[in-house]
Amino acid sequence: MTRRSRTIGSLLSALLIGCGCGTSSGAPGTPATTTTIAAASPSSSAVTPAPAPASGAAANVAASAPDTSAATSAVSPAVTSTPAPVASAAPPVVATAAAESPEALRKKVQIAWALKQDEIKSDPNGAWAVQAKASSAYHDAKGTSPYSPSQATGLPNIEGYGNSALAWVPKTPDAGIEWLELQYSKPVHATMVRVRESYGSGAVMKVELFDEQGAPHTVWTGADLTKELDYLVVEFPKTAFKSGRVKLTLATNVVSGSNQIDAVQLVGTDQ
């Protein structure tokens, strides 16, 4: 080979090497390229099987699920137990409110009053007057006329506090001393007198009984504290004598306006 040929061959080899076409120069490039691809390959595979990390995330979620249910179960009893005391406490509050309401109290008072009236009317030892006379009467009423003394005989028949023609009423309001005398069908050893006052209550000042010889016996004097439609109840030791006559004395000036008596009960026994 001539020098020129060798020179051309050397230049050709150098060109070939520079272009990467040579066998010995391409071997190092291949591993580098292969290494680069191989290094990228895991990255690509990590992206491609996205489900794998997803299932890993699912595993994390599943792992956290017990914590969530545990939290739920922990919260659930707390929530359940909280209403229970409130629910159990509610009825007493409602019952207390109902018991303390003005309407409930009013009804209780009215029921107690009605029961007391029935008990008095049904007293087996009680008797109601059959005749009556008085110091005066409104409109000078006589016999069975309205406001007359006879209106205080028999069972109580006035059911509301107020002025009524079904009661005995003195002639002049606030005039001072007035009296009402009542006769009963059977004399008894007396223990009590009940005076049912229906209007201007609180004016009675004395209660007397007459024995069978007609002598008076004072069994009570004092301040009459009766209010509204109610009884003045006078109790005393059983009398040694029998009585079938009761006399009430009123100071009509101590209670302003008309004073009215509905009925008078004498309580006692034969022995």
C-alpha positions as CSV (number, residue, x, y, z in Angstrom):
1,M,0.0,0.0,0.0
2,T,1.3,3.4,-0.9
3,R,1.6,6.2,1.5
4,R,-1.3,7.9,-0.2
5,S,-3.4,4.9,0.2
6,R,-2.5,4.6,3.9
7,T,-3.2,8.3,4.4
8,I,-6.6,8.0,2.7
9,G,-7.3,4.8,4.8
10,S,-6.4,6.6,8.0
11,L,-8.6,9.5,7.1
12,L,-11.4,7.2,6.3
13,S,-11.0,5.3,9.6
14,A,-11.0,8.6,11.5
15,L,-14.2,9.7,9.7
16,L,-15.8,6.3,10.5
17,I,-14.8,6.6,14.1
18,G,-16.1,10.1,14.4
19,C,-19.5,9.1,13.0
20,G,-19.8,6.2,15.4
21,C,-19.8,3.6,12.8
22,G,-16.7,1.8,14.1
23,T,-17.1,-1.4,16.0
24,S,-14.8,-0.6,18.9
25,S,-16.2,3.0,19.4
26,G,-19.9,1.8,19.3
27,A,-19.6,-0.7,22.2
28,P,-19.2,1.9,25.0
29,G,-22.1,4.0,23.5
30,T,-24.5,1.0,23.6
31,P,-24.1,0.3,27.3
32,A,-24.6,4.0,28.1
33,T,-27.7,4.1,26.0
34,T,-28.9,0.8,27.4
35,T,-28.2,1.9,30.9
36,T,-30.0,5.1,30.3
37,I,-33.1,3.2,29.0
38,A,-32.8,0.7,31.7
39,A,-32.7,3.5,34.3
40,A,-35.7,5.0,32.7
41,S,-37.5,1.7,32.4
42,P,-38.3,1.3,36.1
43,S,-39.6,4.9,36.1
44,S,-41.8,4.0,33.2
45,S,-43.0,0.8,34.7
46,A,-43.6,2.6,38.0
47,V,-45.9,4.9,36.1
48,T,-47.4,2.2,33.9
49,P,-48.7,-0.1,36.7
50,A,-50.4,2.8,38.5
51,P,-52.8,0.2,40.1
52,A,-49.9,-1.1,42.1
53,P,-49.5,2.2,44.1
54,A,-53.2,2.5,44.0
55,S,-53.6,-0.9,45.6
56,G,-51.0,0.2,48.1
57,A,-53.1,3.3,48.8
58,A,-56.1,1.0,49.1
59,A,-54.2,-1.0,51.5
60,N,-53.5,2.2,53.4
61,V,-57.2,3.0,53.3
62,A,-58.0,-0.5,54.4
63,A,-55.5,-0.2,57.2
64,S,-57.0,3.1,58.2
65,A,-60.6,1.7,58.0
66,P,-60.4,0.0,61.3
67,D,-59.3,3.3,62.8
68,T,-62.4,5.0,61.2
69,S,-64.8,2.3,62.4
70,A,-63.1,2.3,65.7
71,A,-63.6,6.0,65.9
72,T,-67.2,5.6,64.7
73,S,-67.9,2.9,67.3
74,A,-66.2,5.1,69.9
75,V,-68.3,8.1,69.0
76,S,-71.5,6.1,68.6
77,P,-71.7,4.9,72.2
78,A,-71.0,8.5,73.3
79,V,-73.8,9.8,71.1
80,T,-76.1,7.1,72.2
81,S,-75.4,7.5,75.9
82,T,-75.8,11.3,75.7
83,P,-79.5,11.4,74.7
84,A,-80.4,8.6,77.2
85,P,-80.0,10.8,80.3
86,V,-81.8,13.7,78.6
87,A,-84.7,11.4,77.6
88,S,-85.0,10.0,81.1
89,A,-84.8,13.4,82.7
90,A,-87.6,14.9,80.4
91,P,-90.6,13.3,82.1
92,P,-89.9,14.6,85.6
93,V,-89.5,18.1,84.2
94,V,-92.8,17.9,82.4
95,A,-94.5,16.4,85.5
96,T,-93.2,19.1,87.7
97,A,-94.3,21.8,85.3
98,A,-97.8,20.3,85.1
99,A,-98.0,20.0,88.9
100,E,-97.0,23.6,89.4
101,S,-99.2,25.1,86.7
102,P,-101.9,27.5,88.0
103,E,-104.6,25.5,86.2
104,A,-103.6,22.3,87.9
105,L,-103.4,24.0,91.3
106,R,-106.8,25.6,90.7
107,K,-108.4,22.2,89.9
108,K,-106.8,20.6,93.0
109,V,-108.3,23.3,95.2
110,Q,-111.7,23.0,93.6
111,I,-111.7,19.2,94.0
112,A,-110.7,19.4,97.6
113,W,-113.5,22.0,98.2
114,A,-116.1,19.8,96.5
115,L,-115.1,16.8,98.5
116,K,-115.3,18.8,101.7
117,Q,-118.8,20.1,100.9
118,D,-120.0,16.5,100.1
119,E,-118.5,15.2,103.4
120,I,-120.3,17.9,105.4
121,K,-123.6,17.3,103.6
122,S,-123.3,13.6,104.2
123,D,-122.3,13.8,107.9
124,P,-124.5,11.1,109.6
125,N,-124.5,13.2,112.8
126,G,-125.4,16.4,111.1
127,A,-128.8,18.0,110.9
128,W,-130.1,21.0,109.0
129,A,-132.6,23.5,110.4
130,V,-136.3,23.1,109.7
131,Q,-137.5,26.6,111.0
132,A,-135.9,30.0,111.4
133,K,-136.5,33.5,112.6
134,A,-134.3,36.6,112.6
135,S,-133.9,40.1,113.9
136,S,-134.7,41.5,110.4
137,A,-134.8,40.5,106.8
138,Y,-134.1,42.3,103.6
139,H,-137.3,43.9,102.2
140,D,-139.0,42.6,105.5
141,A,-139.2,39.3,103.8
142,K,-141.4,36.6,105.6
143,G,-142.3,33.0,105.1
144,T,-140.5,31.5,102.2
145,S,-139.9,34.7,100.4
146,P,-136.4,35.5,99.0
147,Y,-134.0,36.8,101.6
148,S,-136.2,35.6,104.5
149,P,-134.9,33.7,107.5
150,S,-136.4,30.5,106.1
151,Q,-133.9,30.6,103.2
152,A,-131.3,29.5,105.8
153,T,-133.1,26.3,106.5
154,G,-132.5,22.9,104.8
155,L,-129.4,21.9,102.8
156,P,-127.1,24.4,101.3
157,N,-128.3,25.5,97.9
158,I,-126.0,28.3,96.8
159,E,-123.0,27.1,94.8
160,G,-121.2,30.4,94.1
161,Y,-120.1,33.3,96.2
162,G,-122.3,36.4,95.7
163,N,-125.6,38.1,96.5
164,S,-128.4,35.6,96.3
165,A,-132.1,35.5,97.2
166,L,-131.7,32.0,98.4
167,A,-130.0,33.1,101.6
168,W,-131.1,35.0,104.7
169,V,-130.1,38.6,104.4
170,P,-130.4,41.2,107.3
171,K,-132.5,44.3,106.4
172,T,-129.8,47.0,106.5
173,P,-126.2,46.4,105.5
174,D,-123.6,47.5,108.0
175,A,-126.3,48.3,110.6
176,G,-124.5,46.5,113.4
177,I,-125.9,43.7,115.5
178,E,-128.3,41.2,113.8
179,W,-129.2,37.7,114.8
180,L,-130.6,34.5,113.2
181,E,-132.2,31.7,115.3
182,L,-132.7,28.2,113.9
183,Q,-134.8,25.2,115.1
184,Y,-134.0,21.5,114.5
185,S,-136.3,18.5,114.4
186,K,-134.3,16.5,117.0
187,P,-132.4,17.8,120.1
188,V,-128.9,16.3,120.4
189,H,-125.8,16.4,122.6
190,A,-124.0,18.9,120.3
191,T,-120.3,18.9,119.4
192,M,-120.2,21.3,116.4
193,V,-122.1,24.0,114.5
194,R,-121.3,24.7,110.8
195,V,-122.4,28.0,109.4
196,R,-122.4,28.2,105.6
197,E,-121.7,31.9,104.7
198,S,-122.4,32.8,101.1
199,Y,-121.8,36.5,100.8
200,G,-120.2,39.2,103.0
201,S,-118.5,36.3,104.9
202,G,-116.8,37.0,108.3
203,A,-119.5,38.8,110.3
204,V,-120.5,36.1,112.8
205,M,-119.4,37.0,116.3
206,K,-121.2,34.5,118.6
207,V,-122.8,31.1,118.5
208,E,-125.3,30.0,121.2
209,L,-127.2,26.8,121.9
210,F,-130.4,26.5,123.9
211,D,-131.0,23.6,126.2
212,E,-134.5,21.9,126.4
213,Q,-135.5,24.3,129.2
214,G,-134.8,27.3,126.9
215,A,-131.7,28.5,128.6
216,P,-129.0,29.9,126.3
217,H,-125.4,28.6,126.4
218,T,-122.6,30.4,124.5
219,V,-120.3,27.8,122.8
220,W,-118.2,30.4,120.8
221,T,-117.4,34.0,120.5
222,G,-114.6,35.6,118.5
223,A,-113.5,36.9,115.1
224,D,-115.0,35.1,112.1
225,L,-112.2,34.5,109.6
226,T,-114.5,32.9,106.9
227,K,-113.7,34.0,103.4
228,E,-115.8,33.7,100.2
229,L,-118.3,30.8,100.1
230,D,-117.3,28.6,103.0
231,Y,-118.2,27.3,106.5
232,L,-117.5,28.9,109.8
233,V,-116.9,25.7,111.8
234,V,-117.4,25.9,115.6
235,E,-116.3,22.9,117.5
236,F,-116.6,22.4,121.3
237,P,-116.8,19.6,123.9
238,K,-120.0,17.5,123.8
239,T,-122.7,19.4,125.7
240,A,-124.2,17.8,128.8
241,F,-127.6,19.0,127.7
242,K,-129.5,18.3,124.5
243,S,-130.2,21.2,122.2
244,G,-132.3,21.7,119.1
245,R,-131.9,25.5,118.8
246,V,-129.0,27.5,117.6
247,K,-128.6,31.3,117.6
248,L,-126.1,33.2,115.5
249,T,-125.2,36.8,116.3
250,L,-123.6,38.9,113.6
251,A,-121.8,42.3,113.7
252,T,-122.7,43.3,110.2
253,N,-120.6,46.5,110.3
254,V,-117.3,44.5,110.4
255,V,-117.8,43.4,106.8
256,S,-118.9,46.0,104.4
257,G,-122.0,45.4,102.4
258,S,-124.7,42.7,102.7
259,N,-124.0,39.6,104.9
260,Q,-125.8,36.4,103.9
261,I,-126.3,32.9,105.5
262,D,-127.1,30.0,103.3
263,A,-127.5,27.2,105.8
264,V,-126.6,26.1,109.4
265,Q,-125.8,22.5,110.4
266,L,-126.0,21.2,114.0
267,V,-123.8,18.2,114.7
268,G,-124.3,15.9,117.7
269,T,-125.5,12.5,119.0
270,D,-128.3,11.1,121.1
271,Q,-125.9,10.0,123.9
